[in-house]
Protein backbone atom coordinates (compact mmCIF):
# COMPACT_ATOMS: atom_id res chain seq x y z
CA UNK A 1 0.00 0.00 0.00
CA UNK A 2 1.63 3.22 -1.11
CA UNK A 3 1.84 6.48 0.74
CA UNK A 4 0.79 8.88 -1.99
CA UNK A 5 -2.71 7.55 -2.75
CA UNK A 6 -3.61 7.50 0.96
CA UNK A 7 -2.14 10.94 1.58
CA UNK A 8 -4.33 12.19 -1.25
CA UNK A 9 -7.28 10.38 0.33
CA UNK A 10 -6.73 12.09 3.68
CA UNK A 11 -6.77 15.45 1.89
CA UNK A 12 -10.23 14.82 0.48
CA UNK A 13 -13.06 16.64 2.30
CA UNK A 14 -15.97 14.49 3.45
CA UNK A 15 -19.36 16.12 4.01
CA UNK A 16 -20.33 15.03 7.53
CA UNK A 17 -23.10 17.50 8.28
CA UNK A 18 -26.61 16.01 8.35
CA UNK A 19 -25.29 12.53 9.11
CA UNK A 20 -26.22 12.74 12.81
CA UNK A 21 -22.55 13.46 13.53
CA UNK A 22 -22.05 14.82 17.05
CA UNK A 23 -19.05 16.81 15.84
CA UNK A 24 -20.99 18.57 13.08
CA UNK A 25 -24.69 18.29 13.85
CA UNK A 26 -24.13 19.00 17.53
CA UNK A 27 -22.64 22.44 16.91
CA UNK A 28 -25.79 24.44 17.56
CA UNK A 29 -26.38 22.80 20.91
CA UNK A 30 -22.73 22.89 21.98
CA UNK A 31 -21.66 26.30 20.69
CA UNK A 32 -24.94 28.14 20.17
CA UNK A 33 -24.36 28.44 16.43
CA UNK A 34 -23.88 26.03 13.54
CA UNK A 35 -21.28 27.94 11.52
CA UNK A 36 -18.22 27.32 13.70
CA UNK A 37 -15.47 25.12 12.30
CA UNK A 38 -15.73 21.96 14.41
CA UNK A 39 -12.32 21.16 15.91
CA UNK A 40 -13.57 19.68 19.17
CA UNK A 41 -14.83 16.15 19.83
CA UNK A 42 -12.12 13.53 19.25
CA UNK A 43 -13.07 11.81 16.04
CA UNK A 44 -11.38 12.36 12.70
CA UNK A 45 -12.70 13.62 9.37
CA UNK A 46 -11.07 10.75 7.46
CA UNK A 47 -12.61 7.71 5.80
CA UNK A 48 -11.90 4.52 7.72
CA UNK A 49 -9.64 1.85 6.21
CA UNK A 50 -11.20 0.06 3.26
CA UNK A 51 -10.81 -3.24 5.12
CA UNK A 52 -13.29 -2.05 7.75
CA UNK A 53 -15.81 -0.79 5.21
CA UNK A 54 -15.54 -4.03 3.24
CA UNK A 55 -16.02 -6.14 6.37
CA UNK A 56 -19.09 -4.15 7.39
CA UNK A 57 -20.58 -4.35 3.92
CA UNK A 58 -20.01 -8.10 3.78
CA UNK A 59 -21.75 -8.56 7.13
CA UNK A 60 -24.61 -6.26 6.08
CA UNK A 61 -25.24 -8.52 3.08
CA UNK A 62 -26.40 -11.24 5.46
CA UNK A 63 -30.09 -10.53 6.11
CA UNK A 64 -30.22 -11.52 9.80
CA UNK A 65 -28.78 -9.37 12.59
CA UNK A 66 -29.27 -11.51 15.67
CA UNK A 67 -27.45 -11.79 18.97
CA UNK A 68 -23.78 -12.26 18.23
CA UNK A 69 -20.81 -13.99 19.82
CA UNK A 70 -17.25 -12.68 19.66
CA UNK A 71 -15.23 -15.16 17.57
CA UNK A 72 -11.84 -16.50 18.57
CA UNK A 73 -10.40 -14.73 15.54
CA UNK A 74 -11.28 -11.35 17.09
CA UNK A 75 -9.26 -12.10 20.21
CA UNK A 76 -6.41 -13.41 18.08
CA UNK A 77 -6.36 -10.18 16.03
CA UNK A 78 -6.06 -8.05 19.17
CA UNK A 79 -3.42 -10.32 20.72
CA UNK A 80 -1.37 -10.26 17.51
CA UNK A 81 -1.64 -6.46 17.28
CA UNK A 82 -0.34 -5.94 20.80
CA UNK A 83 2.46 -8.45 20.33
CA UNK A 84 3.69 -7.00 17.03
CA UNK A 85 3.38 -3.32 17.95
CA UNK A 86 4.40 -3.39 21.59
CA UNK A 87 6.11 -6.73 22.19
CA UNK A 88 3.37 -7.35 24.75
CA UNK A 89 2.26 -10.95 25.15
CA UNK A 90 -1.39 -10.98 26.26
CA UNK A 91 -3.26 -14.13 27.16
CA UNK A 92 -6.73 -14.76 25.75
CA UNK A 93 -8.30 -15.15 29.19
CA UNK A 94 -7.10 -11.69 30.26
CA UNK A 95 -9.36 -9.93 27.74
CA UNK A 96 -12.78 -8.62 28.77
CA UNK A 97 -14.81 -6.99 25.98
CA UNK A 98 -16.59 -3.80 27.02
CA UNK A 99 -18.93 -1.28 25.34
CA UNK A 100 -16.34 1.52 25.14
CA UNK A 101 -13.50 3.01 27.15
CA UNK A 102 -15.65 5.53 29.04
CA UNK A 103 -18.01 2.76 30.22
CA UNK A 104 -14.86 0.81 31.13
CA UNK A 105 -13.71 3.62 33.44
CA UNK A 106 -17.02 3.53 35.25
CA UNK A 107 -17.08 -0.27 35.29
CA UNK A 108 -13.65 -0.64 36.91
CA UNK A 109 -14.33 2.06 39.51
CA UNK A 110 -17.63 0.37 40.42
CA UNK A 111 -16.22 -3.18 40.48
CA UNK A 112 -12.95 -2.60 42.33
CA UNK A 113 -13.71 0.19 44.80
CA UNK A 114 -16.33 0.91 47.44
CA UNK A 115 -18.17 4.06 48.46
CA UNK A 116 -15.78 6.79 49.64
CA UNK A 117 -12.68 4.94 48.47
CA UNK A 118 -10.05 7.29 47.07
CA UNK A 119 -9.40 7.36 43.31
CA UNK A 120 -6.50 9.35 41.85
CA UNK A 121 -6.70 11.34 38.61
CA UNK A 122 -4.09 13.61 37.02
CA UNK A 123 -5.64 16.84 35.73
CA UNK A 124 -5.88 18.39 33.29
CA UNK A 125 -7.37 15.16 31.99
CA UNK A 126 -10.21 13.80 29.87
CA UNK A 127 -13.32 14.89 31.78
CA UNK A 128 -15.06 11.47 32.11
CA UNK A 129 -12.24 10.53 34.50
CA UNK A 130 -13.82 12.89 37.03
CA UNK A 131 -17.42 11.73 36.63
CA UNK A 132 -16.43 8.05 36.79
CA UNK A 133 -15.29 8.80 40.34
CA UNK A 134 -17.66 11.44 41.68
CA UNK A 135 -20.91 10.07 40.26
CA UNK A 136 -20.24 6.74 41.96
CA UNK A 137 -19.69 8.25 45.41
CA UNK A 138 -15.93 7.74 45.43
CA UNK A 139 -13.48 10.35 46.70
CA UNK A 140 -11.66 12.23 43.98
CA UNK A 141 -7.95 12.66 44.72
CA UNK A 142 -6.11 14.97 42.32
CA UNK A 143 -2.44 14.66 41.43
CA UNK A 144 -2.09 17.59 38.99
CA UNK A 145 0.42 17.40 36.16
CA UNK A 146 3.18 20.00 36.21
CA UNK A 147 3.99 22.08 33.12
CA UNK A 148 7.76 22.58 32.89
CA UNK A 149 10.53 23.20 30.38
CA UNK A 150 11.63 19.94 28.73
CA UNK A 151 15.25 21.06 28.76
CA UNK A 152 15.25 22.27 25.15
CA UNK A 153 13.15 25.38 25.68
CA UNK A 154 9.83 23.70 24.92
CA UNK A 155 6.99 23.31 27.44
CA UNK A 156 6.03 19.76 28.43
CA UNK A 157 4.06 18.09 31.20
CA UNK A 158 5.53 15.89 33.94
CA UNK A 159 4.06 13.85 36.78
CA UNK A 160 4.57 15.11 40.32
CA UNK A 161 5.82 11.82 41.77
CA UNK A 162 6.39 13.14 45.29
CA UNK A 163 2.82 14.36 45.55
CA UNK A 164 1.55 11.17 43.89
CA UNK A 165 3.18 9.08 46.62
CA UNK A 166 1.28 11.13 49.21
CA UNK A 167 -1.98 10.69 47.31
CA UNK A 168 -1.44 6.94 46.99
CA UNK A 169 -1.45 6.49 50.78
CA UNK A 170 -5.18 7.23 50.77
CA UNK A 171 -6.28 5.67 47.47
CA UNK A 172 -7.42 2.29 46.15
CA UNK A 173 -7.29 3.07 42.43
CA UNK A 174 -5.60 5.42 39.97
CA UNK A 175 -6.91 6.36 36.54
CA UNK A 176 -3.95 6.92 34.22
CA UNK A 177 -4.25 8.48 30.76
CA UNK A 178 -1.43 7.11 28.56
CA UNK A 179 -0.88 8.77 26.12
CA UNK A 180 -2.43 11.72 27.87
CA UNK A 181 -5.54 13.53 26.67
CA UNK A 182 -5.63 16.55 26.38
CA UNK A 183 -1.95 17.46 26.74
CA UNK A 184 -0.58 14.91 24.25
CA UNK A 185 2.13 13.56 26.55
CA UNK A 186 3.56 10.12 25.81
CA UNK A 187 4.96 8.94 29.13
CA UNK A 188 8.59 7.87 29.19
CA UNK A 189 9.51 4.38 30.36
CA UNK A 190 11.32 5.76 33.41
CA UNK A 191 8.23 7.73 34.46
CA UNK A 192 6.01 4.69 34.18
CA UNK A 193 8.47 2.55 36.13
CA UNK A 194 8.47 5.15 38.91
CA UNK A 195 4.68 5.10 38.84
CA UNK A 196 4.69 1.31 39.22
CA UNK A 197 7.02 1.63 42.22
CA UNK A 198 4.53 3.97 43.91
CA UNK A 199 1.70 1.55 43.14
CA UNK A 200 3.59 -1.39 44.61
CA UNK A 201 4.53 0.52 47.75
CA UNK A 202 0.90 1.45 48.44
CA UNK A 203 -1.00 -1.53 46.98
CA UNK A 204 -2.54 0.76 44.38
CA UNK A 205 -4.35 -0.60 41.33
CA UNK A 206 -3.93 1.41 38.12
CA UNK A 207 -6.41 1.54 35.27
CA UNK A 208 -4.37 2.69 32.28
CA UNK A 209 -6.47 4.21 29.49
CA UNK A 210 -4.34 3.52 26.41
CA UNK A 211 -6.92 4.30 23.74
CA UNK A 212 -4.47 6.69 22.02
CA UNK A 213 -1.52 4.29 22.19
CA UNK A 214 -1.35 3.73 18.43
CA UNK A 215 -1.39 7.47 17.68
CA UNK A 216 2.20 8.30 18.67
CA UNK A 217 4.62 10.42 16.63
CA UNK A 218 8.09 9.38 15.56
CA UNK A 219 10.00 11.10 18.36
CA UNK A 220 8.17 9.17 21.09
CA UNK A 221 7.40 5.57 22.00
CA UNK A 222 4.41 4.15 23.83
CA UNK A 223 5.10 1.66 26.61
CA UNK A 224 2.13 -0.41 27.82
CA UNK A 225 2.14 -0.06 31.59
CA UNK A 226 0.99 -3.63 32.11
CA UNK A 227 3.87 -4.99 30.04
CA UNK A 228 6.37 -3.05 32.15
CA UNK A 229 4.80 -4.42 35.33
CA UNK A 230 4.95 -8.00 34.04
CA UNK A 231 8.58 -7.53 32.99
CA UNK A 232 9.41 -6.37 36.51
CA UNK A 233 7.84 -9.49 38.04
CA UNK A 234 8.34 -12.66 36.04
CA UNK A 235 7.39 -14.99 38.89
CA UNK A 236 4.65 -17.61 38.69
CA UNK A 237 2.55 -15.49 41.04
CA UNK A 238 2.81 -12.34 38.91
CA UNK A 239 -0.75 -12.49 37.59
CA UNK A 240 -2.31 -12.89 41.02
CA UNK A 241 -0.51 -9.78 42.31
CA UNK A 242 -0.74 -7.74 39.11
CA UNK A 243 -2.01 -4.20 39.73
CA UNK A 244 -2.52 -2.87 36.19
CA UNK A 245 -5.68 -2.99 34.09
CA UNK A 246 -5.44 -1.66 30.53
CA UNK A 247 -8.21 -0.19 28.39
CA UNK A 248 -7.65 -0.52 24.62
CA UNK A 249 -9.81 0.01 21.56
CA UNK A 250 -9.49 0.50 17.80
CA UNK A 251 -11.96 3.39 18.00
CA UNK A 252 -9.55 6.37 18.00
CA UNK A 253 -6.88 4.67 15.90
CA UNK A 254 -9.17 3.72 13.04
CA UNK A 255 -11.89 6.37 13.46
CA UNK A 256 -14.71 4.05 14.52
CA UNK A 257 -15.77 5.42 17.95
CA UNK A 258 -19.44 5.27 17.00
CA UNK A 259 -19.31 1.47 16.87
CA UNK A 260 -18.65 1.20 20.61
CA UNK A 261 -16.43 -1.79 21.32
CA UNK A 262 -13.30 -1.86 23.47
CA UNK A 263 -11.42 -4.27 25.70
CA UNK A 264 -10.03 -4.38 29.19
CA UNK A 265 -6.87 -6.43 29.66
CA UNK A 266 -6.93 -7.77 33.22
CA UNK A 267 -4.16 -10.24 34.16
CA UNK A 268 -5.22 -10.42 37.82
CA UNK A 269 -7.86 -13.20 38.00
CA UNK A 270 -9.64 -11.86 41.10
CA UNK A 271 -9.99 -8.40 39.58
CA UNK A 272 -11.08 -9.92 36.26
CA UNK A 273 -13.81 -11.95 37.94
CA UNK A 274 -15.07 -8.89 39.83
CA UNK A 275 -15.22 -6.85 36.61
CA UNK A 276 -16.95 -9.62 34.66
CA UNK A 277 -19.50 -10.12 37.42
CA UNK A 278 -20.29 -6.41 37.58
CA UNK A 279 -20.59 -6.25 33.79
CA UNK A 280 -23.04 -9.16 33.75
CA UNK A 281 -25.08 -7.60 36.54
CA UNK A 282 -25.39 -4.38 34.56
CA UNK A 283 -27.20 -6.26 31.81
CA UNK A 284 -25.33 -4.33 29.13
CA UNK A 285 -25.02 -5.80 25.65
CA UNK A 286 -21.40 -5.38 24.58
CA UNK A 287 -21.26 -6.88 21.08
CA UNK A 288 -23.31 -6.57 17.93
CA UNK A 289 -22.89 -7.90 14.39
CA UNK A 290 -21.14 -4.74 13.20
CA UNK A 291 -18.78 -3.70 15.97
CA UNK A 292 -17.29 -7.20 16.06
CA UNK A 293 -16.34 -7.31 12.39
CA UNK A 294 -15.02 -3.73 12.43
CA UNK A 295 -12.91 -4.40 15.54
CA UNK A 296 -11.33 -7.49 14.00
CA UNK A 297 -10.79 -5.99 10.55
CA UNK A 298 -9.12 -2.93 12.07
CA UNK A 299 -6.57 -4.90 14.05
CA UNK A 300 -6.04 -7.54 11.39
CA UNK A 301 -5.76 -5.37 8.28
CA UNK A 302 -5.32 -1.74 9.36
CA UNK A 303 -1.56 -1.48 9.90
CA UNK A 304 -0.61 0.01 6.53
CA UNK A 305 -3.43 2.54 6.71
CA UNK A 306 -2.28 3.56 10.19
CA UNK A 307 1.28 4.09 8.97
CA UNK A 308 0.05 6.54 6.36
CA UNK A 309 -2.35 8.18 8.79
CA UNK A 310 0.43 8.89 11.27
CA UNK A 311 2.62 10.43 8.57
CA UNK A 312 -0.28 12.68 7.61
CA UNK A 313 -1.12 13.61 11.21
CA UNK A 314 2.52 14.37 11.98
CA UNK A 315 2.60 16.73 9.00
CA UNK A 316 -0.60 18.36 10.30
CA UNK A 317 0.89 18.70 13.76
CA UNK A 318 4.16 20.17 12.52
CA UNK A 319 2.35 22.62 10.25
CA UNK A 320 0.06 23.70 13.08
CA UNK A 321 2.92 24.19 15.53
CA UNK A 322 4.92 26.19 12.96
CA UNK A 323 1.93 28.41 12.17
CA UNK A 324 1.16 29.09 15.82
CA UNK A 325 4.74 29.86 16.78
CA UNK A 326 5.34 32.13 13.78
CA UNK A 327 1.99 33.92 13.46
CA UNK A 328 0.23 33.74 16.85
CA UNK A 329 2.62 35.26 19.41
CA UNK A 330 -0.15 35.57 22.01
CA UNK A 331 -0.78 31.78 21.90
CA UNK A 332 1.68 29.25 23.26
CA UNK A 333 1.41 25.62 22.27
CA UNK A 334 2.43 22.31 23.79
CA UNK A 335 3.53 20.11 20.90
CA UNK A 336 1.81 16.71 21.32
CA UNK A 337 3.95 13.59 21.25
CA UNK A 338 0.81 11.56 20.58
CA UNK A 339 -2.93 11.91 19.80
CA UNK A 340 -4.36 14.26 17.18
CA UNK A 341 -5.15 16.86 19.85
CA UNK A 342 -3.21 20.12 20.24
CA UNK A 343 -3.21 21.90 23.59
CA UNK A 344 -3.27 25.69 23.15
CA UNK A 345 -2.06 27.92 25.98
CA UNK A 346 -4.12 31.09 25.70
CA UNK A 347 -3.30 32.59 29.09
CA UNK A 348 -1.49 35.57 27.56
CA UNK A 349 -4.88 36.78 26.32
CA UNK A 350 -5.85 37.40 29.95
CA UNK A 351 -9.42 36.27 29.40
CA UNK A 352 -11.39 34.25 31.91
CA UNK A 353 -12.62 30.88 30.67
CA UNK A 354 -16.10 32.06 29.71
CA UNK A 355 -14.69 35.02 27.78
CA UNK A 356 -12.05 32.83 26.12
CA UNK A 357 -14.69 30.38 24.93
CA UNK A 358 -16.84 33.25 23.62
CA UNK A 359 -13.87 34.69 21.76
CA UNK A 360 -13.21 31.41 19.95
CA UNK A 361 -16.88 30.88 19.11
CA UNK A 362 -18.05 34.40 18.28
CA UNK A 363 -14.94 36.13 16.96
CA UNK A 364 -12.85 33.29 15.52
CA UNK A 365 -15.90 31.15 14.66
CA UNK A 366 -14.10 28.05 15.89
CA UNK A 367 -15.53 25.23 17.94
CA UNK A 368 -12.79 23.91 20.25
CA UNK A 369 -12.93 22.13 23.61
CA UNK A 370 -12.45 24.58 26.51
CA UNK A 371 -9.50 23.68 28.69
CA UNK A 372 -11.48 24.29 31.88
CA UNK A 373 -13.56 21.15 31.22
CA UNK A 374 -10.41 19.07 31.78
CA UNK A 375 -10.08 20.21 35.37
CA UNK A 376 -7.35 21.88 37.41
CA UNK A 377 -4.62 23.31 35.20
CA UNK A 378 -6.86 23.55 32.15
CA UNK A 379 -7.91 27.13 32.83
CA UNK A 380 -6.86 29.43 30.00
CA UNK A 381 -6.25 26.56 27.56
CA UNK A 382 -8.17 25.25 24.53
CA UNK A 383 -7.96 21.78 22.93
CA UNK A 384 -7.86 21.65 19.13
CA UNK A 385 -8.53 18.53 17.04
CA UNK A 386 -6.24 18.32 14.00
CA UNK A 387 -7.59 14.98 12.75
CA UNK A 388 -8.91 16.64 9.64
CA UNK A 389 -7.55 17.57 6.18
CA UNK A 390 -4.57 19.88 6.46
CA UNK A 391 -6.44 22.62 4.61
CA UNK A 392 -8.93 22.72 7.49
CA UNK A 393 -6.16 23.02 10.08
CA UNK A 394 -4.59 25.97 8.28
CA UNK A 395 -7.99 27.57 7.66
CA UNK A 396 -8.86 27.31 11.35
CA UNK A 397 -5.57 28.83 12.46
CA UNK A 398 -5.97 31.60 9.90
CA UNK A 399 -9.39 32.39 11.37
CA UNK A 400 -7.79 32.53 14.80
CA UNK A 401 -5.00 34.81 13.59
CA UNK A 402 -7.46 37.20 11.95
CA UNK A 403 -9.73 37.21 15.01
CA UNK A 404 -6.80 38.01 17.27
CA UNK A 405 -5.82 40.93 15.05
CA UNK A 406 -9.39 42.24 15.01
CA UNK A 407 -9.47 41.83 18.79
CA UNK A 408 -6.32 44.01 18.90
CA UNK A 409 -4.33 41.26 20.59
CA UNK A 410 -1.73 40.62 17.88
SVG drawing of the C-alpha trace seen along z (x, -y; Angstrom):
<svg xmlns="http://www.w3.org/2000/svg" viewBox="-33 -46 51 66">
<polyline fill="none" stroke="black" stroke-width="0.4" points="0.0,0.0 1.6,-3.2 1.8,-6.5 0.8,-8.9 -2.7,-7.5 -3.6,-7.5 -2.1,-10.9 -4.3,-12.2 -7.3,-10.4 -6.7,-12.1 -6.8,-15.4 -10.2,-14.8 -13.1,-16.6 -16.0,-14.5 -19.4,-16.1 -20.3,-15.0 -23.1,-17.5 -26.6,-16.0 -25.3,-12.5 -26.2,-12.7 -22.6,-13.5 -22.1,-14.8 -19.1,-16.8 -21.0,-18.6 -24.7,-18.3 -24.1,-19.0 -22.6,-22.4 -25.8,-24.4 -26.4,-22.8 -22.7,-22.9 -21.7,-26.3 -24.9,-28.1 -24.4,-28.4 -23.9,-26.0 -21.3,-27.9 -18.2,-27.3 -15.5,-25.1 -15.7,-22.0 -12.3,-21.2 -13.6,-19.7 -14.8,-16.1 -12.1,-13.5 -13.1,-11.8 -11.4,-12.4 -12.7,-13.6 -11.1,-10.8 -12.6,-7.7 -11.9,-4.5 -9.6,-1.8 -11.2,-0.1 -10.8,3.2 -13.3,2.0 -15.8,0.8 -15.5,4.0 -16.0,6.1 -19.1,4.1 -20.6,4.4 -20.0,8.1 -21.8,8.6 -24.6,6.3 -25.2,8.5 -26.4,11.2 -30.1,10.5 -30.2,11.5 -28.8,9.4 -29.3,11.5 -27.4,11.8 -23.8,12.3 -20.8,14.0 -17.2,12.7 -15.2,15.2 -11.8,16.5 -10.4,14.7 -11.3,11.3 -9.3,12.1 -6.4,13.4 -6.4,10.2 -6.1,8.0 -3.4,10.3 -1.4,10.3 -1.6,6.5 -0.3,5.9 2.5,8.5 3.7,7.0 3.4,3.3 4.4,3.4 6.1,6.7 3.4,7.3 2.3,11.0 -1.4,11.0 -3.3,14.1 -6.7,14.8 -8.3,15.1 -7.1,11.7 -9.4,9.9 -12.8,8.6 -14.8,7.0 -16.6,3.8 -18.9,1.3 -16.3,-1.5 -13.5,-3.0 -15.7,-5.5 -18.0,-2.8 -14.9,-0.8 -13.7,-3.6 -17.0,-3.5 -17.1,0.3 -13.6,0.6 -14.3,-2.1 -17.6,-0.4 -16.2,3.2 -13.0,2.6 -13.7,-0.2 -16.3,-0.9 -18.2,-4.1 -15.8,-6.8 -12.7,-4.9 -10.0,-7.3 -9.4,-7.4 -6.5,-9.4 -6.7,-11.3 -4.1,-13.6 -5.6,-16.8 -5.9,-18.4 -7.4,-15.2 -10.2,-13.8 -13.3,-14.9 -15.1,-11.5 -12.2,-10.5 -13.8,-12.9 -17.4,-11.7 -16.4,-8.1 -15.3,-8.8 -17.7,-11.4 -20.9,-10.1 -20.2,-6.7 -19.7,-8.2 -15.9,-7.7 -13.5,-10.4 -11.7,-12.2 -7.9,-12.7 -6.1,-15.0 -2.4,-14.7 -2.1,-17.6 0.4,-17.4 3.2,-20.0 4.0,-22.1 7.8,-22.6 10.5,-23.2 11.6,-19.9 15.3,-21.1 15.3,-22.3 13.1,-25.4 9.8,-23.7 7.0,-23.3 6.0,-19.8 4.1,-18.1 5.5,-15.9 4.1,-13.9 4.6,-15.1 5.8,-11.8 6.4,-13.1 2.8,-14.4 1.6,-11.2 3.2,-9.1 1.3,-11.1 -2.0,-10.7 -1.4,-6.9 -1.4,-6.5 -5.2,-7.2 -6.3,-5.7 -7.4,-2.3 -7.3,-3.1 -5.6,-5.4 -6.9,-6.4 -3.9,-6.9 -4.3,-8.5 -1.4,-7.1 -0.9,-8.8 -2.4,-11.7 -5.5,-13.5 -5.6,-16.5 -1.9,-17.5 -0.6,-14.9 2.1,-13.6 3.6,-10.1 5.0,-8.9 8.6,-7.9 9.5,-4.4 11.3,-5.8 8.2,-7.7 6.0,-4.7 8.5,-2.6 8.5,-5.2 4.7,-5.1 4.7,-1.3 7.0,-1.6 4.5,-4.0 1.7,-1.5 3.6,1.4 4.5,-0.5 0.9,-1.5 -1.0,1.5 -2.5,-0.8 -4.3,0.6 -3.9,-1.4 -6.4,-1.5 -4.4,-2.7 -6.5,-4.2 -4.3,-3.5 -6.9,-4.3 -4.5,-6.7 -1.5,-4.3 -1.4,-3.7 -1.4,-7.5 2.2,-8.3 4.6,-10.4 8.1,-9.4 10.0,-11.1 8.2,-9.2 7.4,-5.6 4.4,-4.2 5.1,-1.7 2.1,0.4 2.1,0.1 1.0,3.6 3.9,5.0 6.4,3.0 4.8,4.4 5.0,8.0 8.6,7.5 9.4,6.4 7.8,9.5 8.3,12.7 7.4,15.0 4.7,17.6 2.5,15.5 2.8,12.3 -0.7,12.5 -2.3,12.9 -0.5,9.8 -0.7,7.7 -2.0,4.2 -2.5,2.9 -5.7,3.0 -5.4,1.7 -8.2,0.2 -7.7,0.5 -9.8,0.0 -9.5,-0.5 -12.0,-3.4 -9.5,-6.4 -6.9,-4.7 -9.2,-3.7 -11.9,-6.4 -14.7,-4.0 -15.8,-5.4 -19.4,-5.3 -19.3,-1.5 -18.7,-1.2 -16.4,1.8 -13.3,1.9 -11.4,4.3 -10.0,4.4 -6.9,6.4 -6.9,7.8 -4.2,10.2 -5.2,10.4 -7.9,13.2 -9.6,11.9 -10.0,8.4 -11.1,9.9 -13.8,12.0 -15.1,8.9 -15.2,6.9 -17.0,9.6 -19.5,10.1 -20.3,6.4 -20.6,6.2 -23.0,9.2 -25.1,7.6 -25.4,4.4 -27.2,6.3 -25.3,4.3 -25.0,5.8 -21.4,5.4 -21.3,6.9 -23.3,6.6 -22.9,7.9 -21.1,4.7 -18.8,3.7 -17.3,7.2 -16.3,7.3 -15.0,3.7 -12.9,4.4 -11.3,7.5 -10.8,6.0 -9.1,2.9 -6.6,4.9 -6.0,7.5 -5.8,5.4 -5.3,1.7 -1.6,1.5 -0.6,0.0 -3.4,-2.5 -2.3,-3.6 1.3,-4.1 0.0,-6.5 -2.3,-8.2 0.4,-8.9 2.6,-10.4 -0.3,-12.7 -1.1,-13.6 2.5,-14.4 2.6,-16.7 -0.6,-18.4 0.9,-18.7 4.2,-20.2 2.3,-22.6 0.1,-23.7 2.9,-24.2 4.9,-26.2 1.9,-28.4 1.2,-29.1 4.7,-29.9 5.3,-32.1 2.0,-33.9 0.2,-33.7 2.6,-35.3 -0.1,-35.6 -0.8,-31.8 1.7,-29.3 1.4,-25.6 2.4,-22.3 3.5,-20.1 1.8,-16.7 3.9,-13.6 0.8,-11.6 -2.9,-11.9 -4.4,-14.3 -5.2,-16.9 -3.2,-20.1 -3.2,-21.9 -3.3,-25.7 -2.1,-27.9 -4.1,-31.1 -3.3,-32.6 -1.5,-35.6 -4.9,-36.8 -5.8,-37.4 -9.4,-36.3 -11.4,-34.2 -12.6,-30.9 -16.1,-32.1 -14.7,-35.0 -12.0,-32.8 -14.7,-30.4 -16.8,-33.2 -13.9,-34.7 -13.2,-31.4 -16.9,-30.9 -18.1,-34.4 -14.9,-36.1 -12.8,-33.3 -15.9,-31.1 -14.1,-28.0 -15.5,-25.2 -12.8,-23.9 -12.9,-22.1 -12.5,-24.6 -9.5,-23.7 -11.5,-24.3 -13.6,-21.2 -10.4,-19.1 -10.1,-20.2 -7.3,-21.9 -4.6,-23.3 -6.9,-23.6 -7.9,-27.1 -6.9,-29.4 -6.3,-26.6 -8.2,-25.2 -8.0,-21.8 -7.9,-21.6 -8.5,-18.5 -6.2,-18.3 -7.6,-15.0 -8.9,-16.6 -7.6,-17.6 -4.6,-19.9 -6.4,-22.6 -8.9,-22.7 -6.2,-23.0 -4.6,-26.0 -8.0,-27.6 -8.9,-27.3 -5.6,-28.8 -6.0,-31.6 -9.4,-32.4 -7.8,-32.5 -5.0,-34.8 -7.5,-37.2 -9.7,-37.2 -6.8,-38.0 -5.8,-40.9 -9.4,-42.2 -9.5,-41.8 -6.3,-44.0 -4.3,-41.3 -1.7,-40.6"/>
</svg>
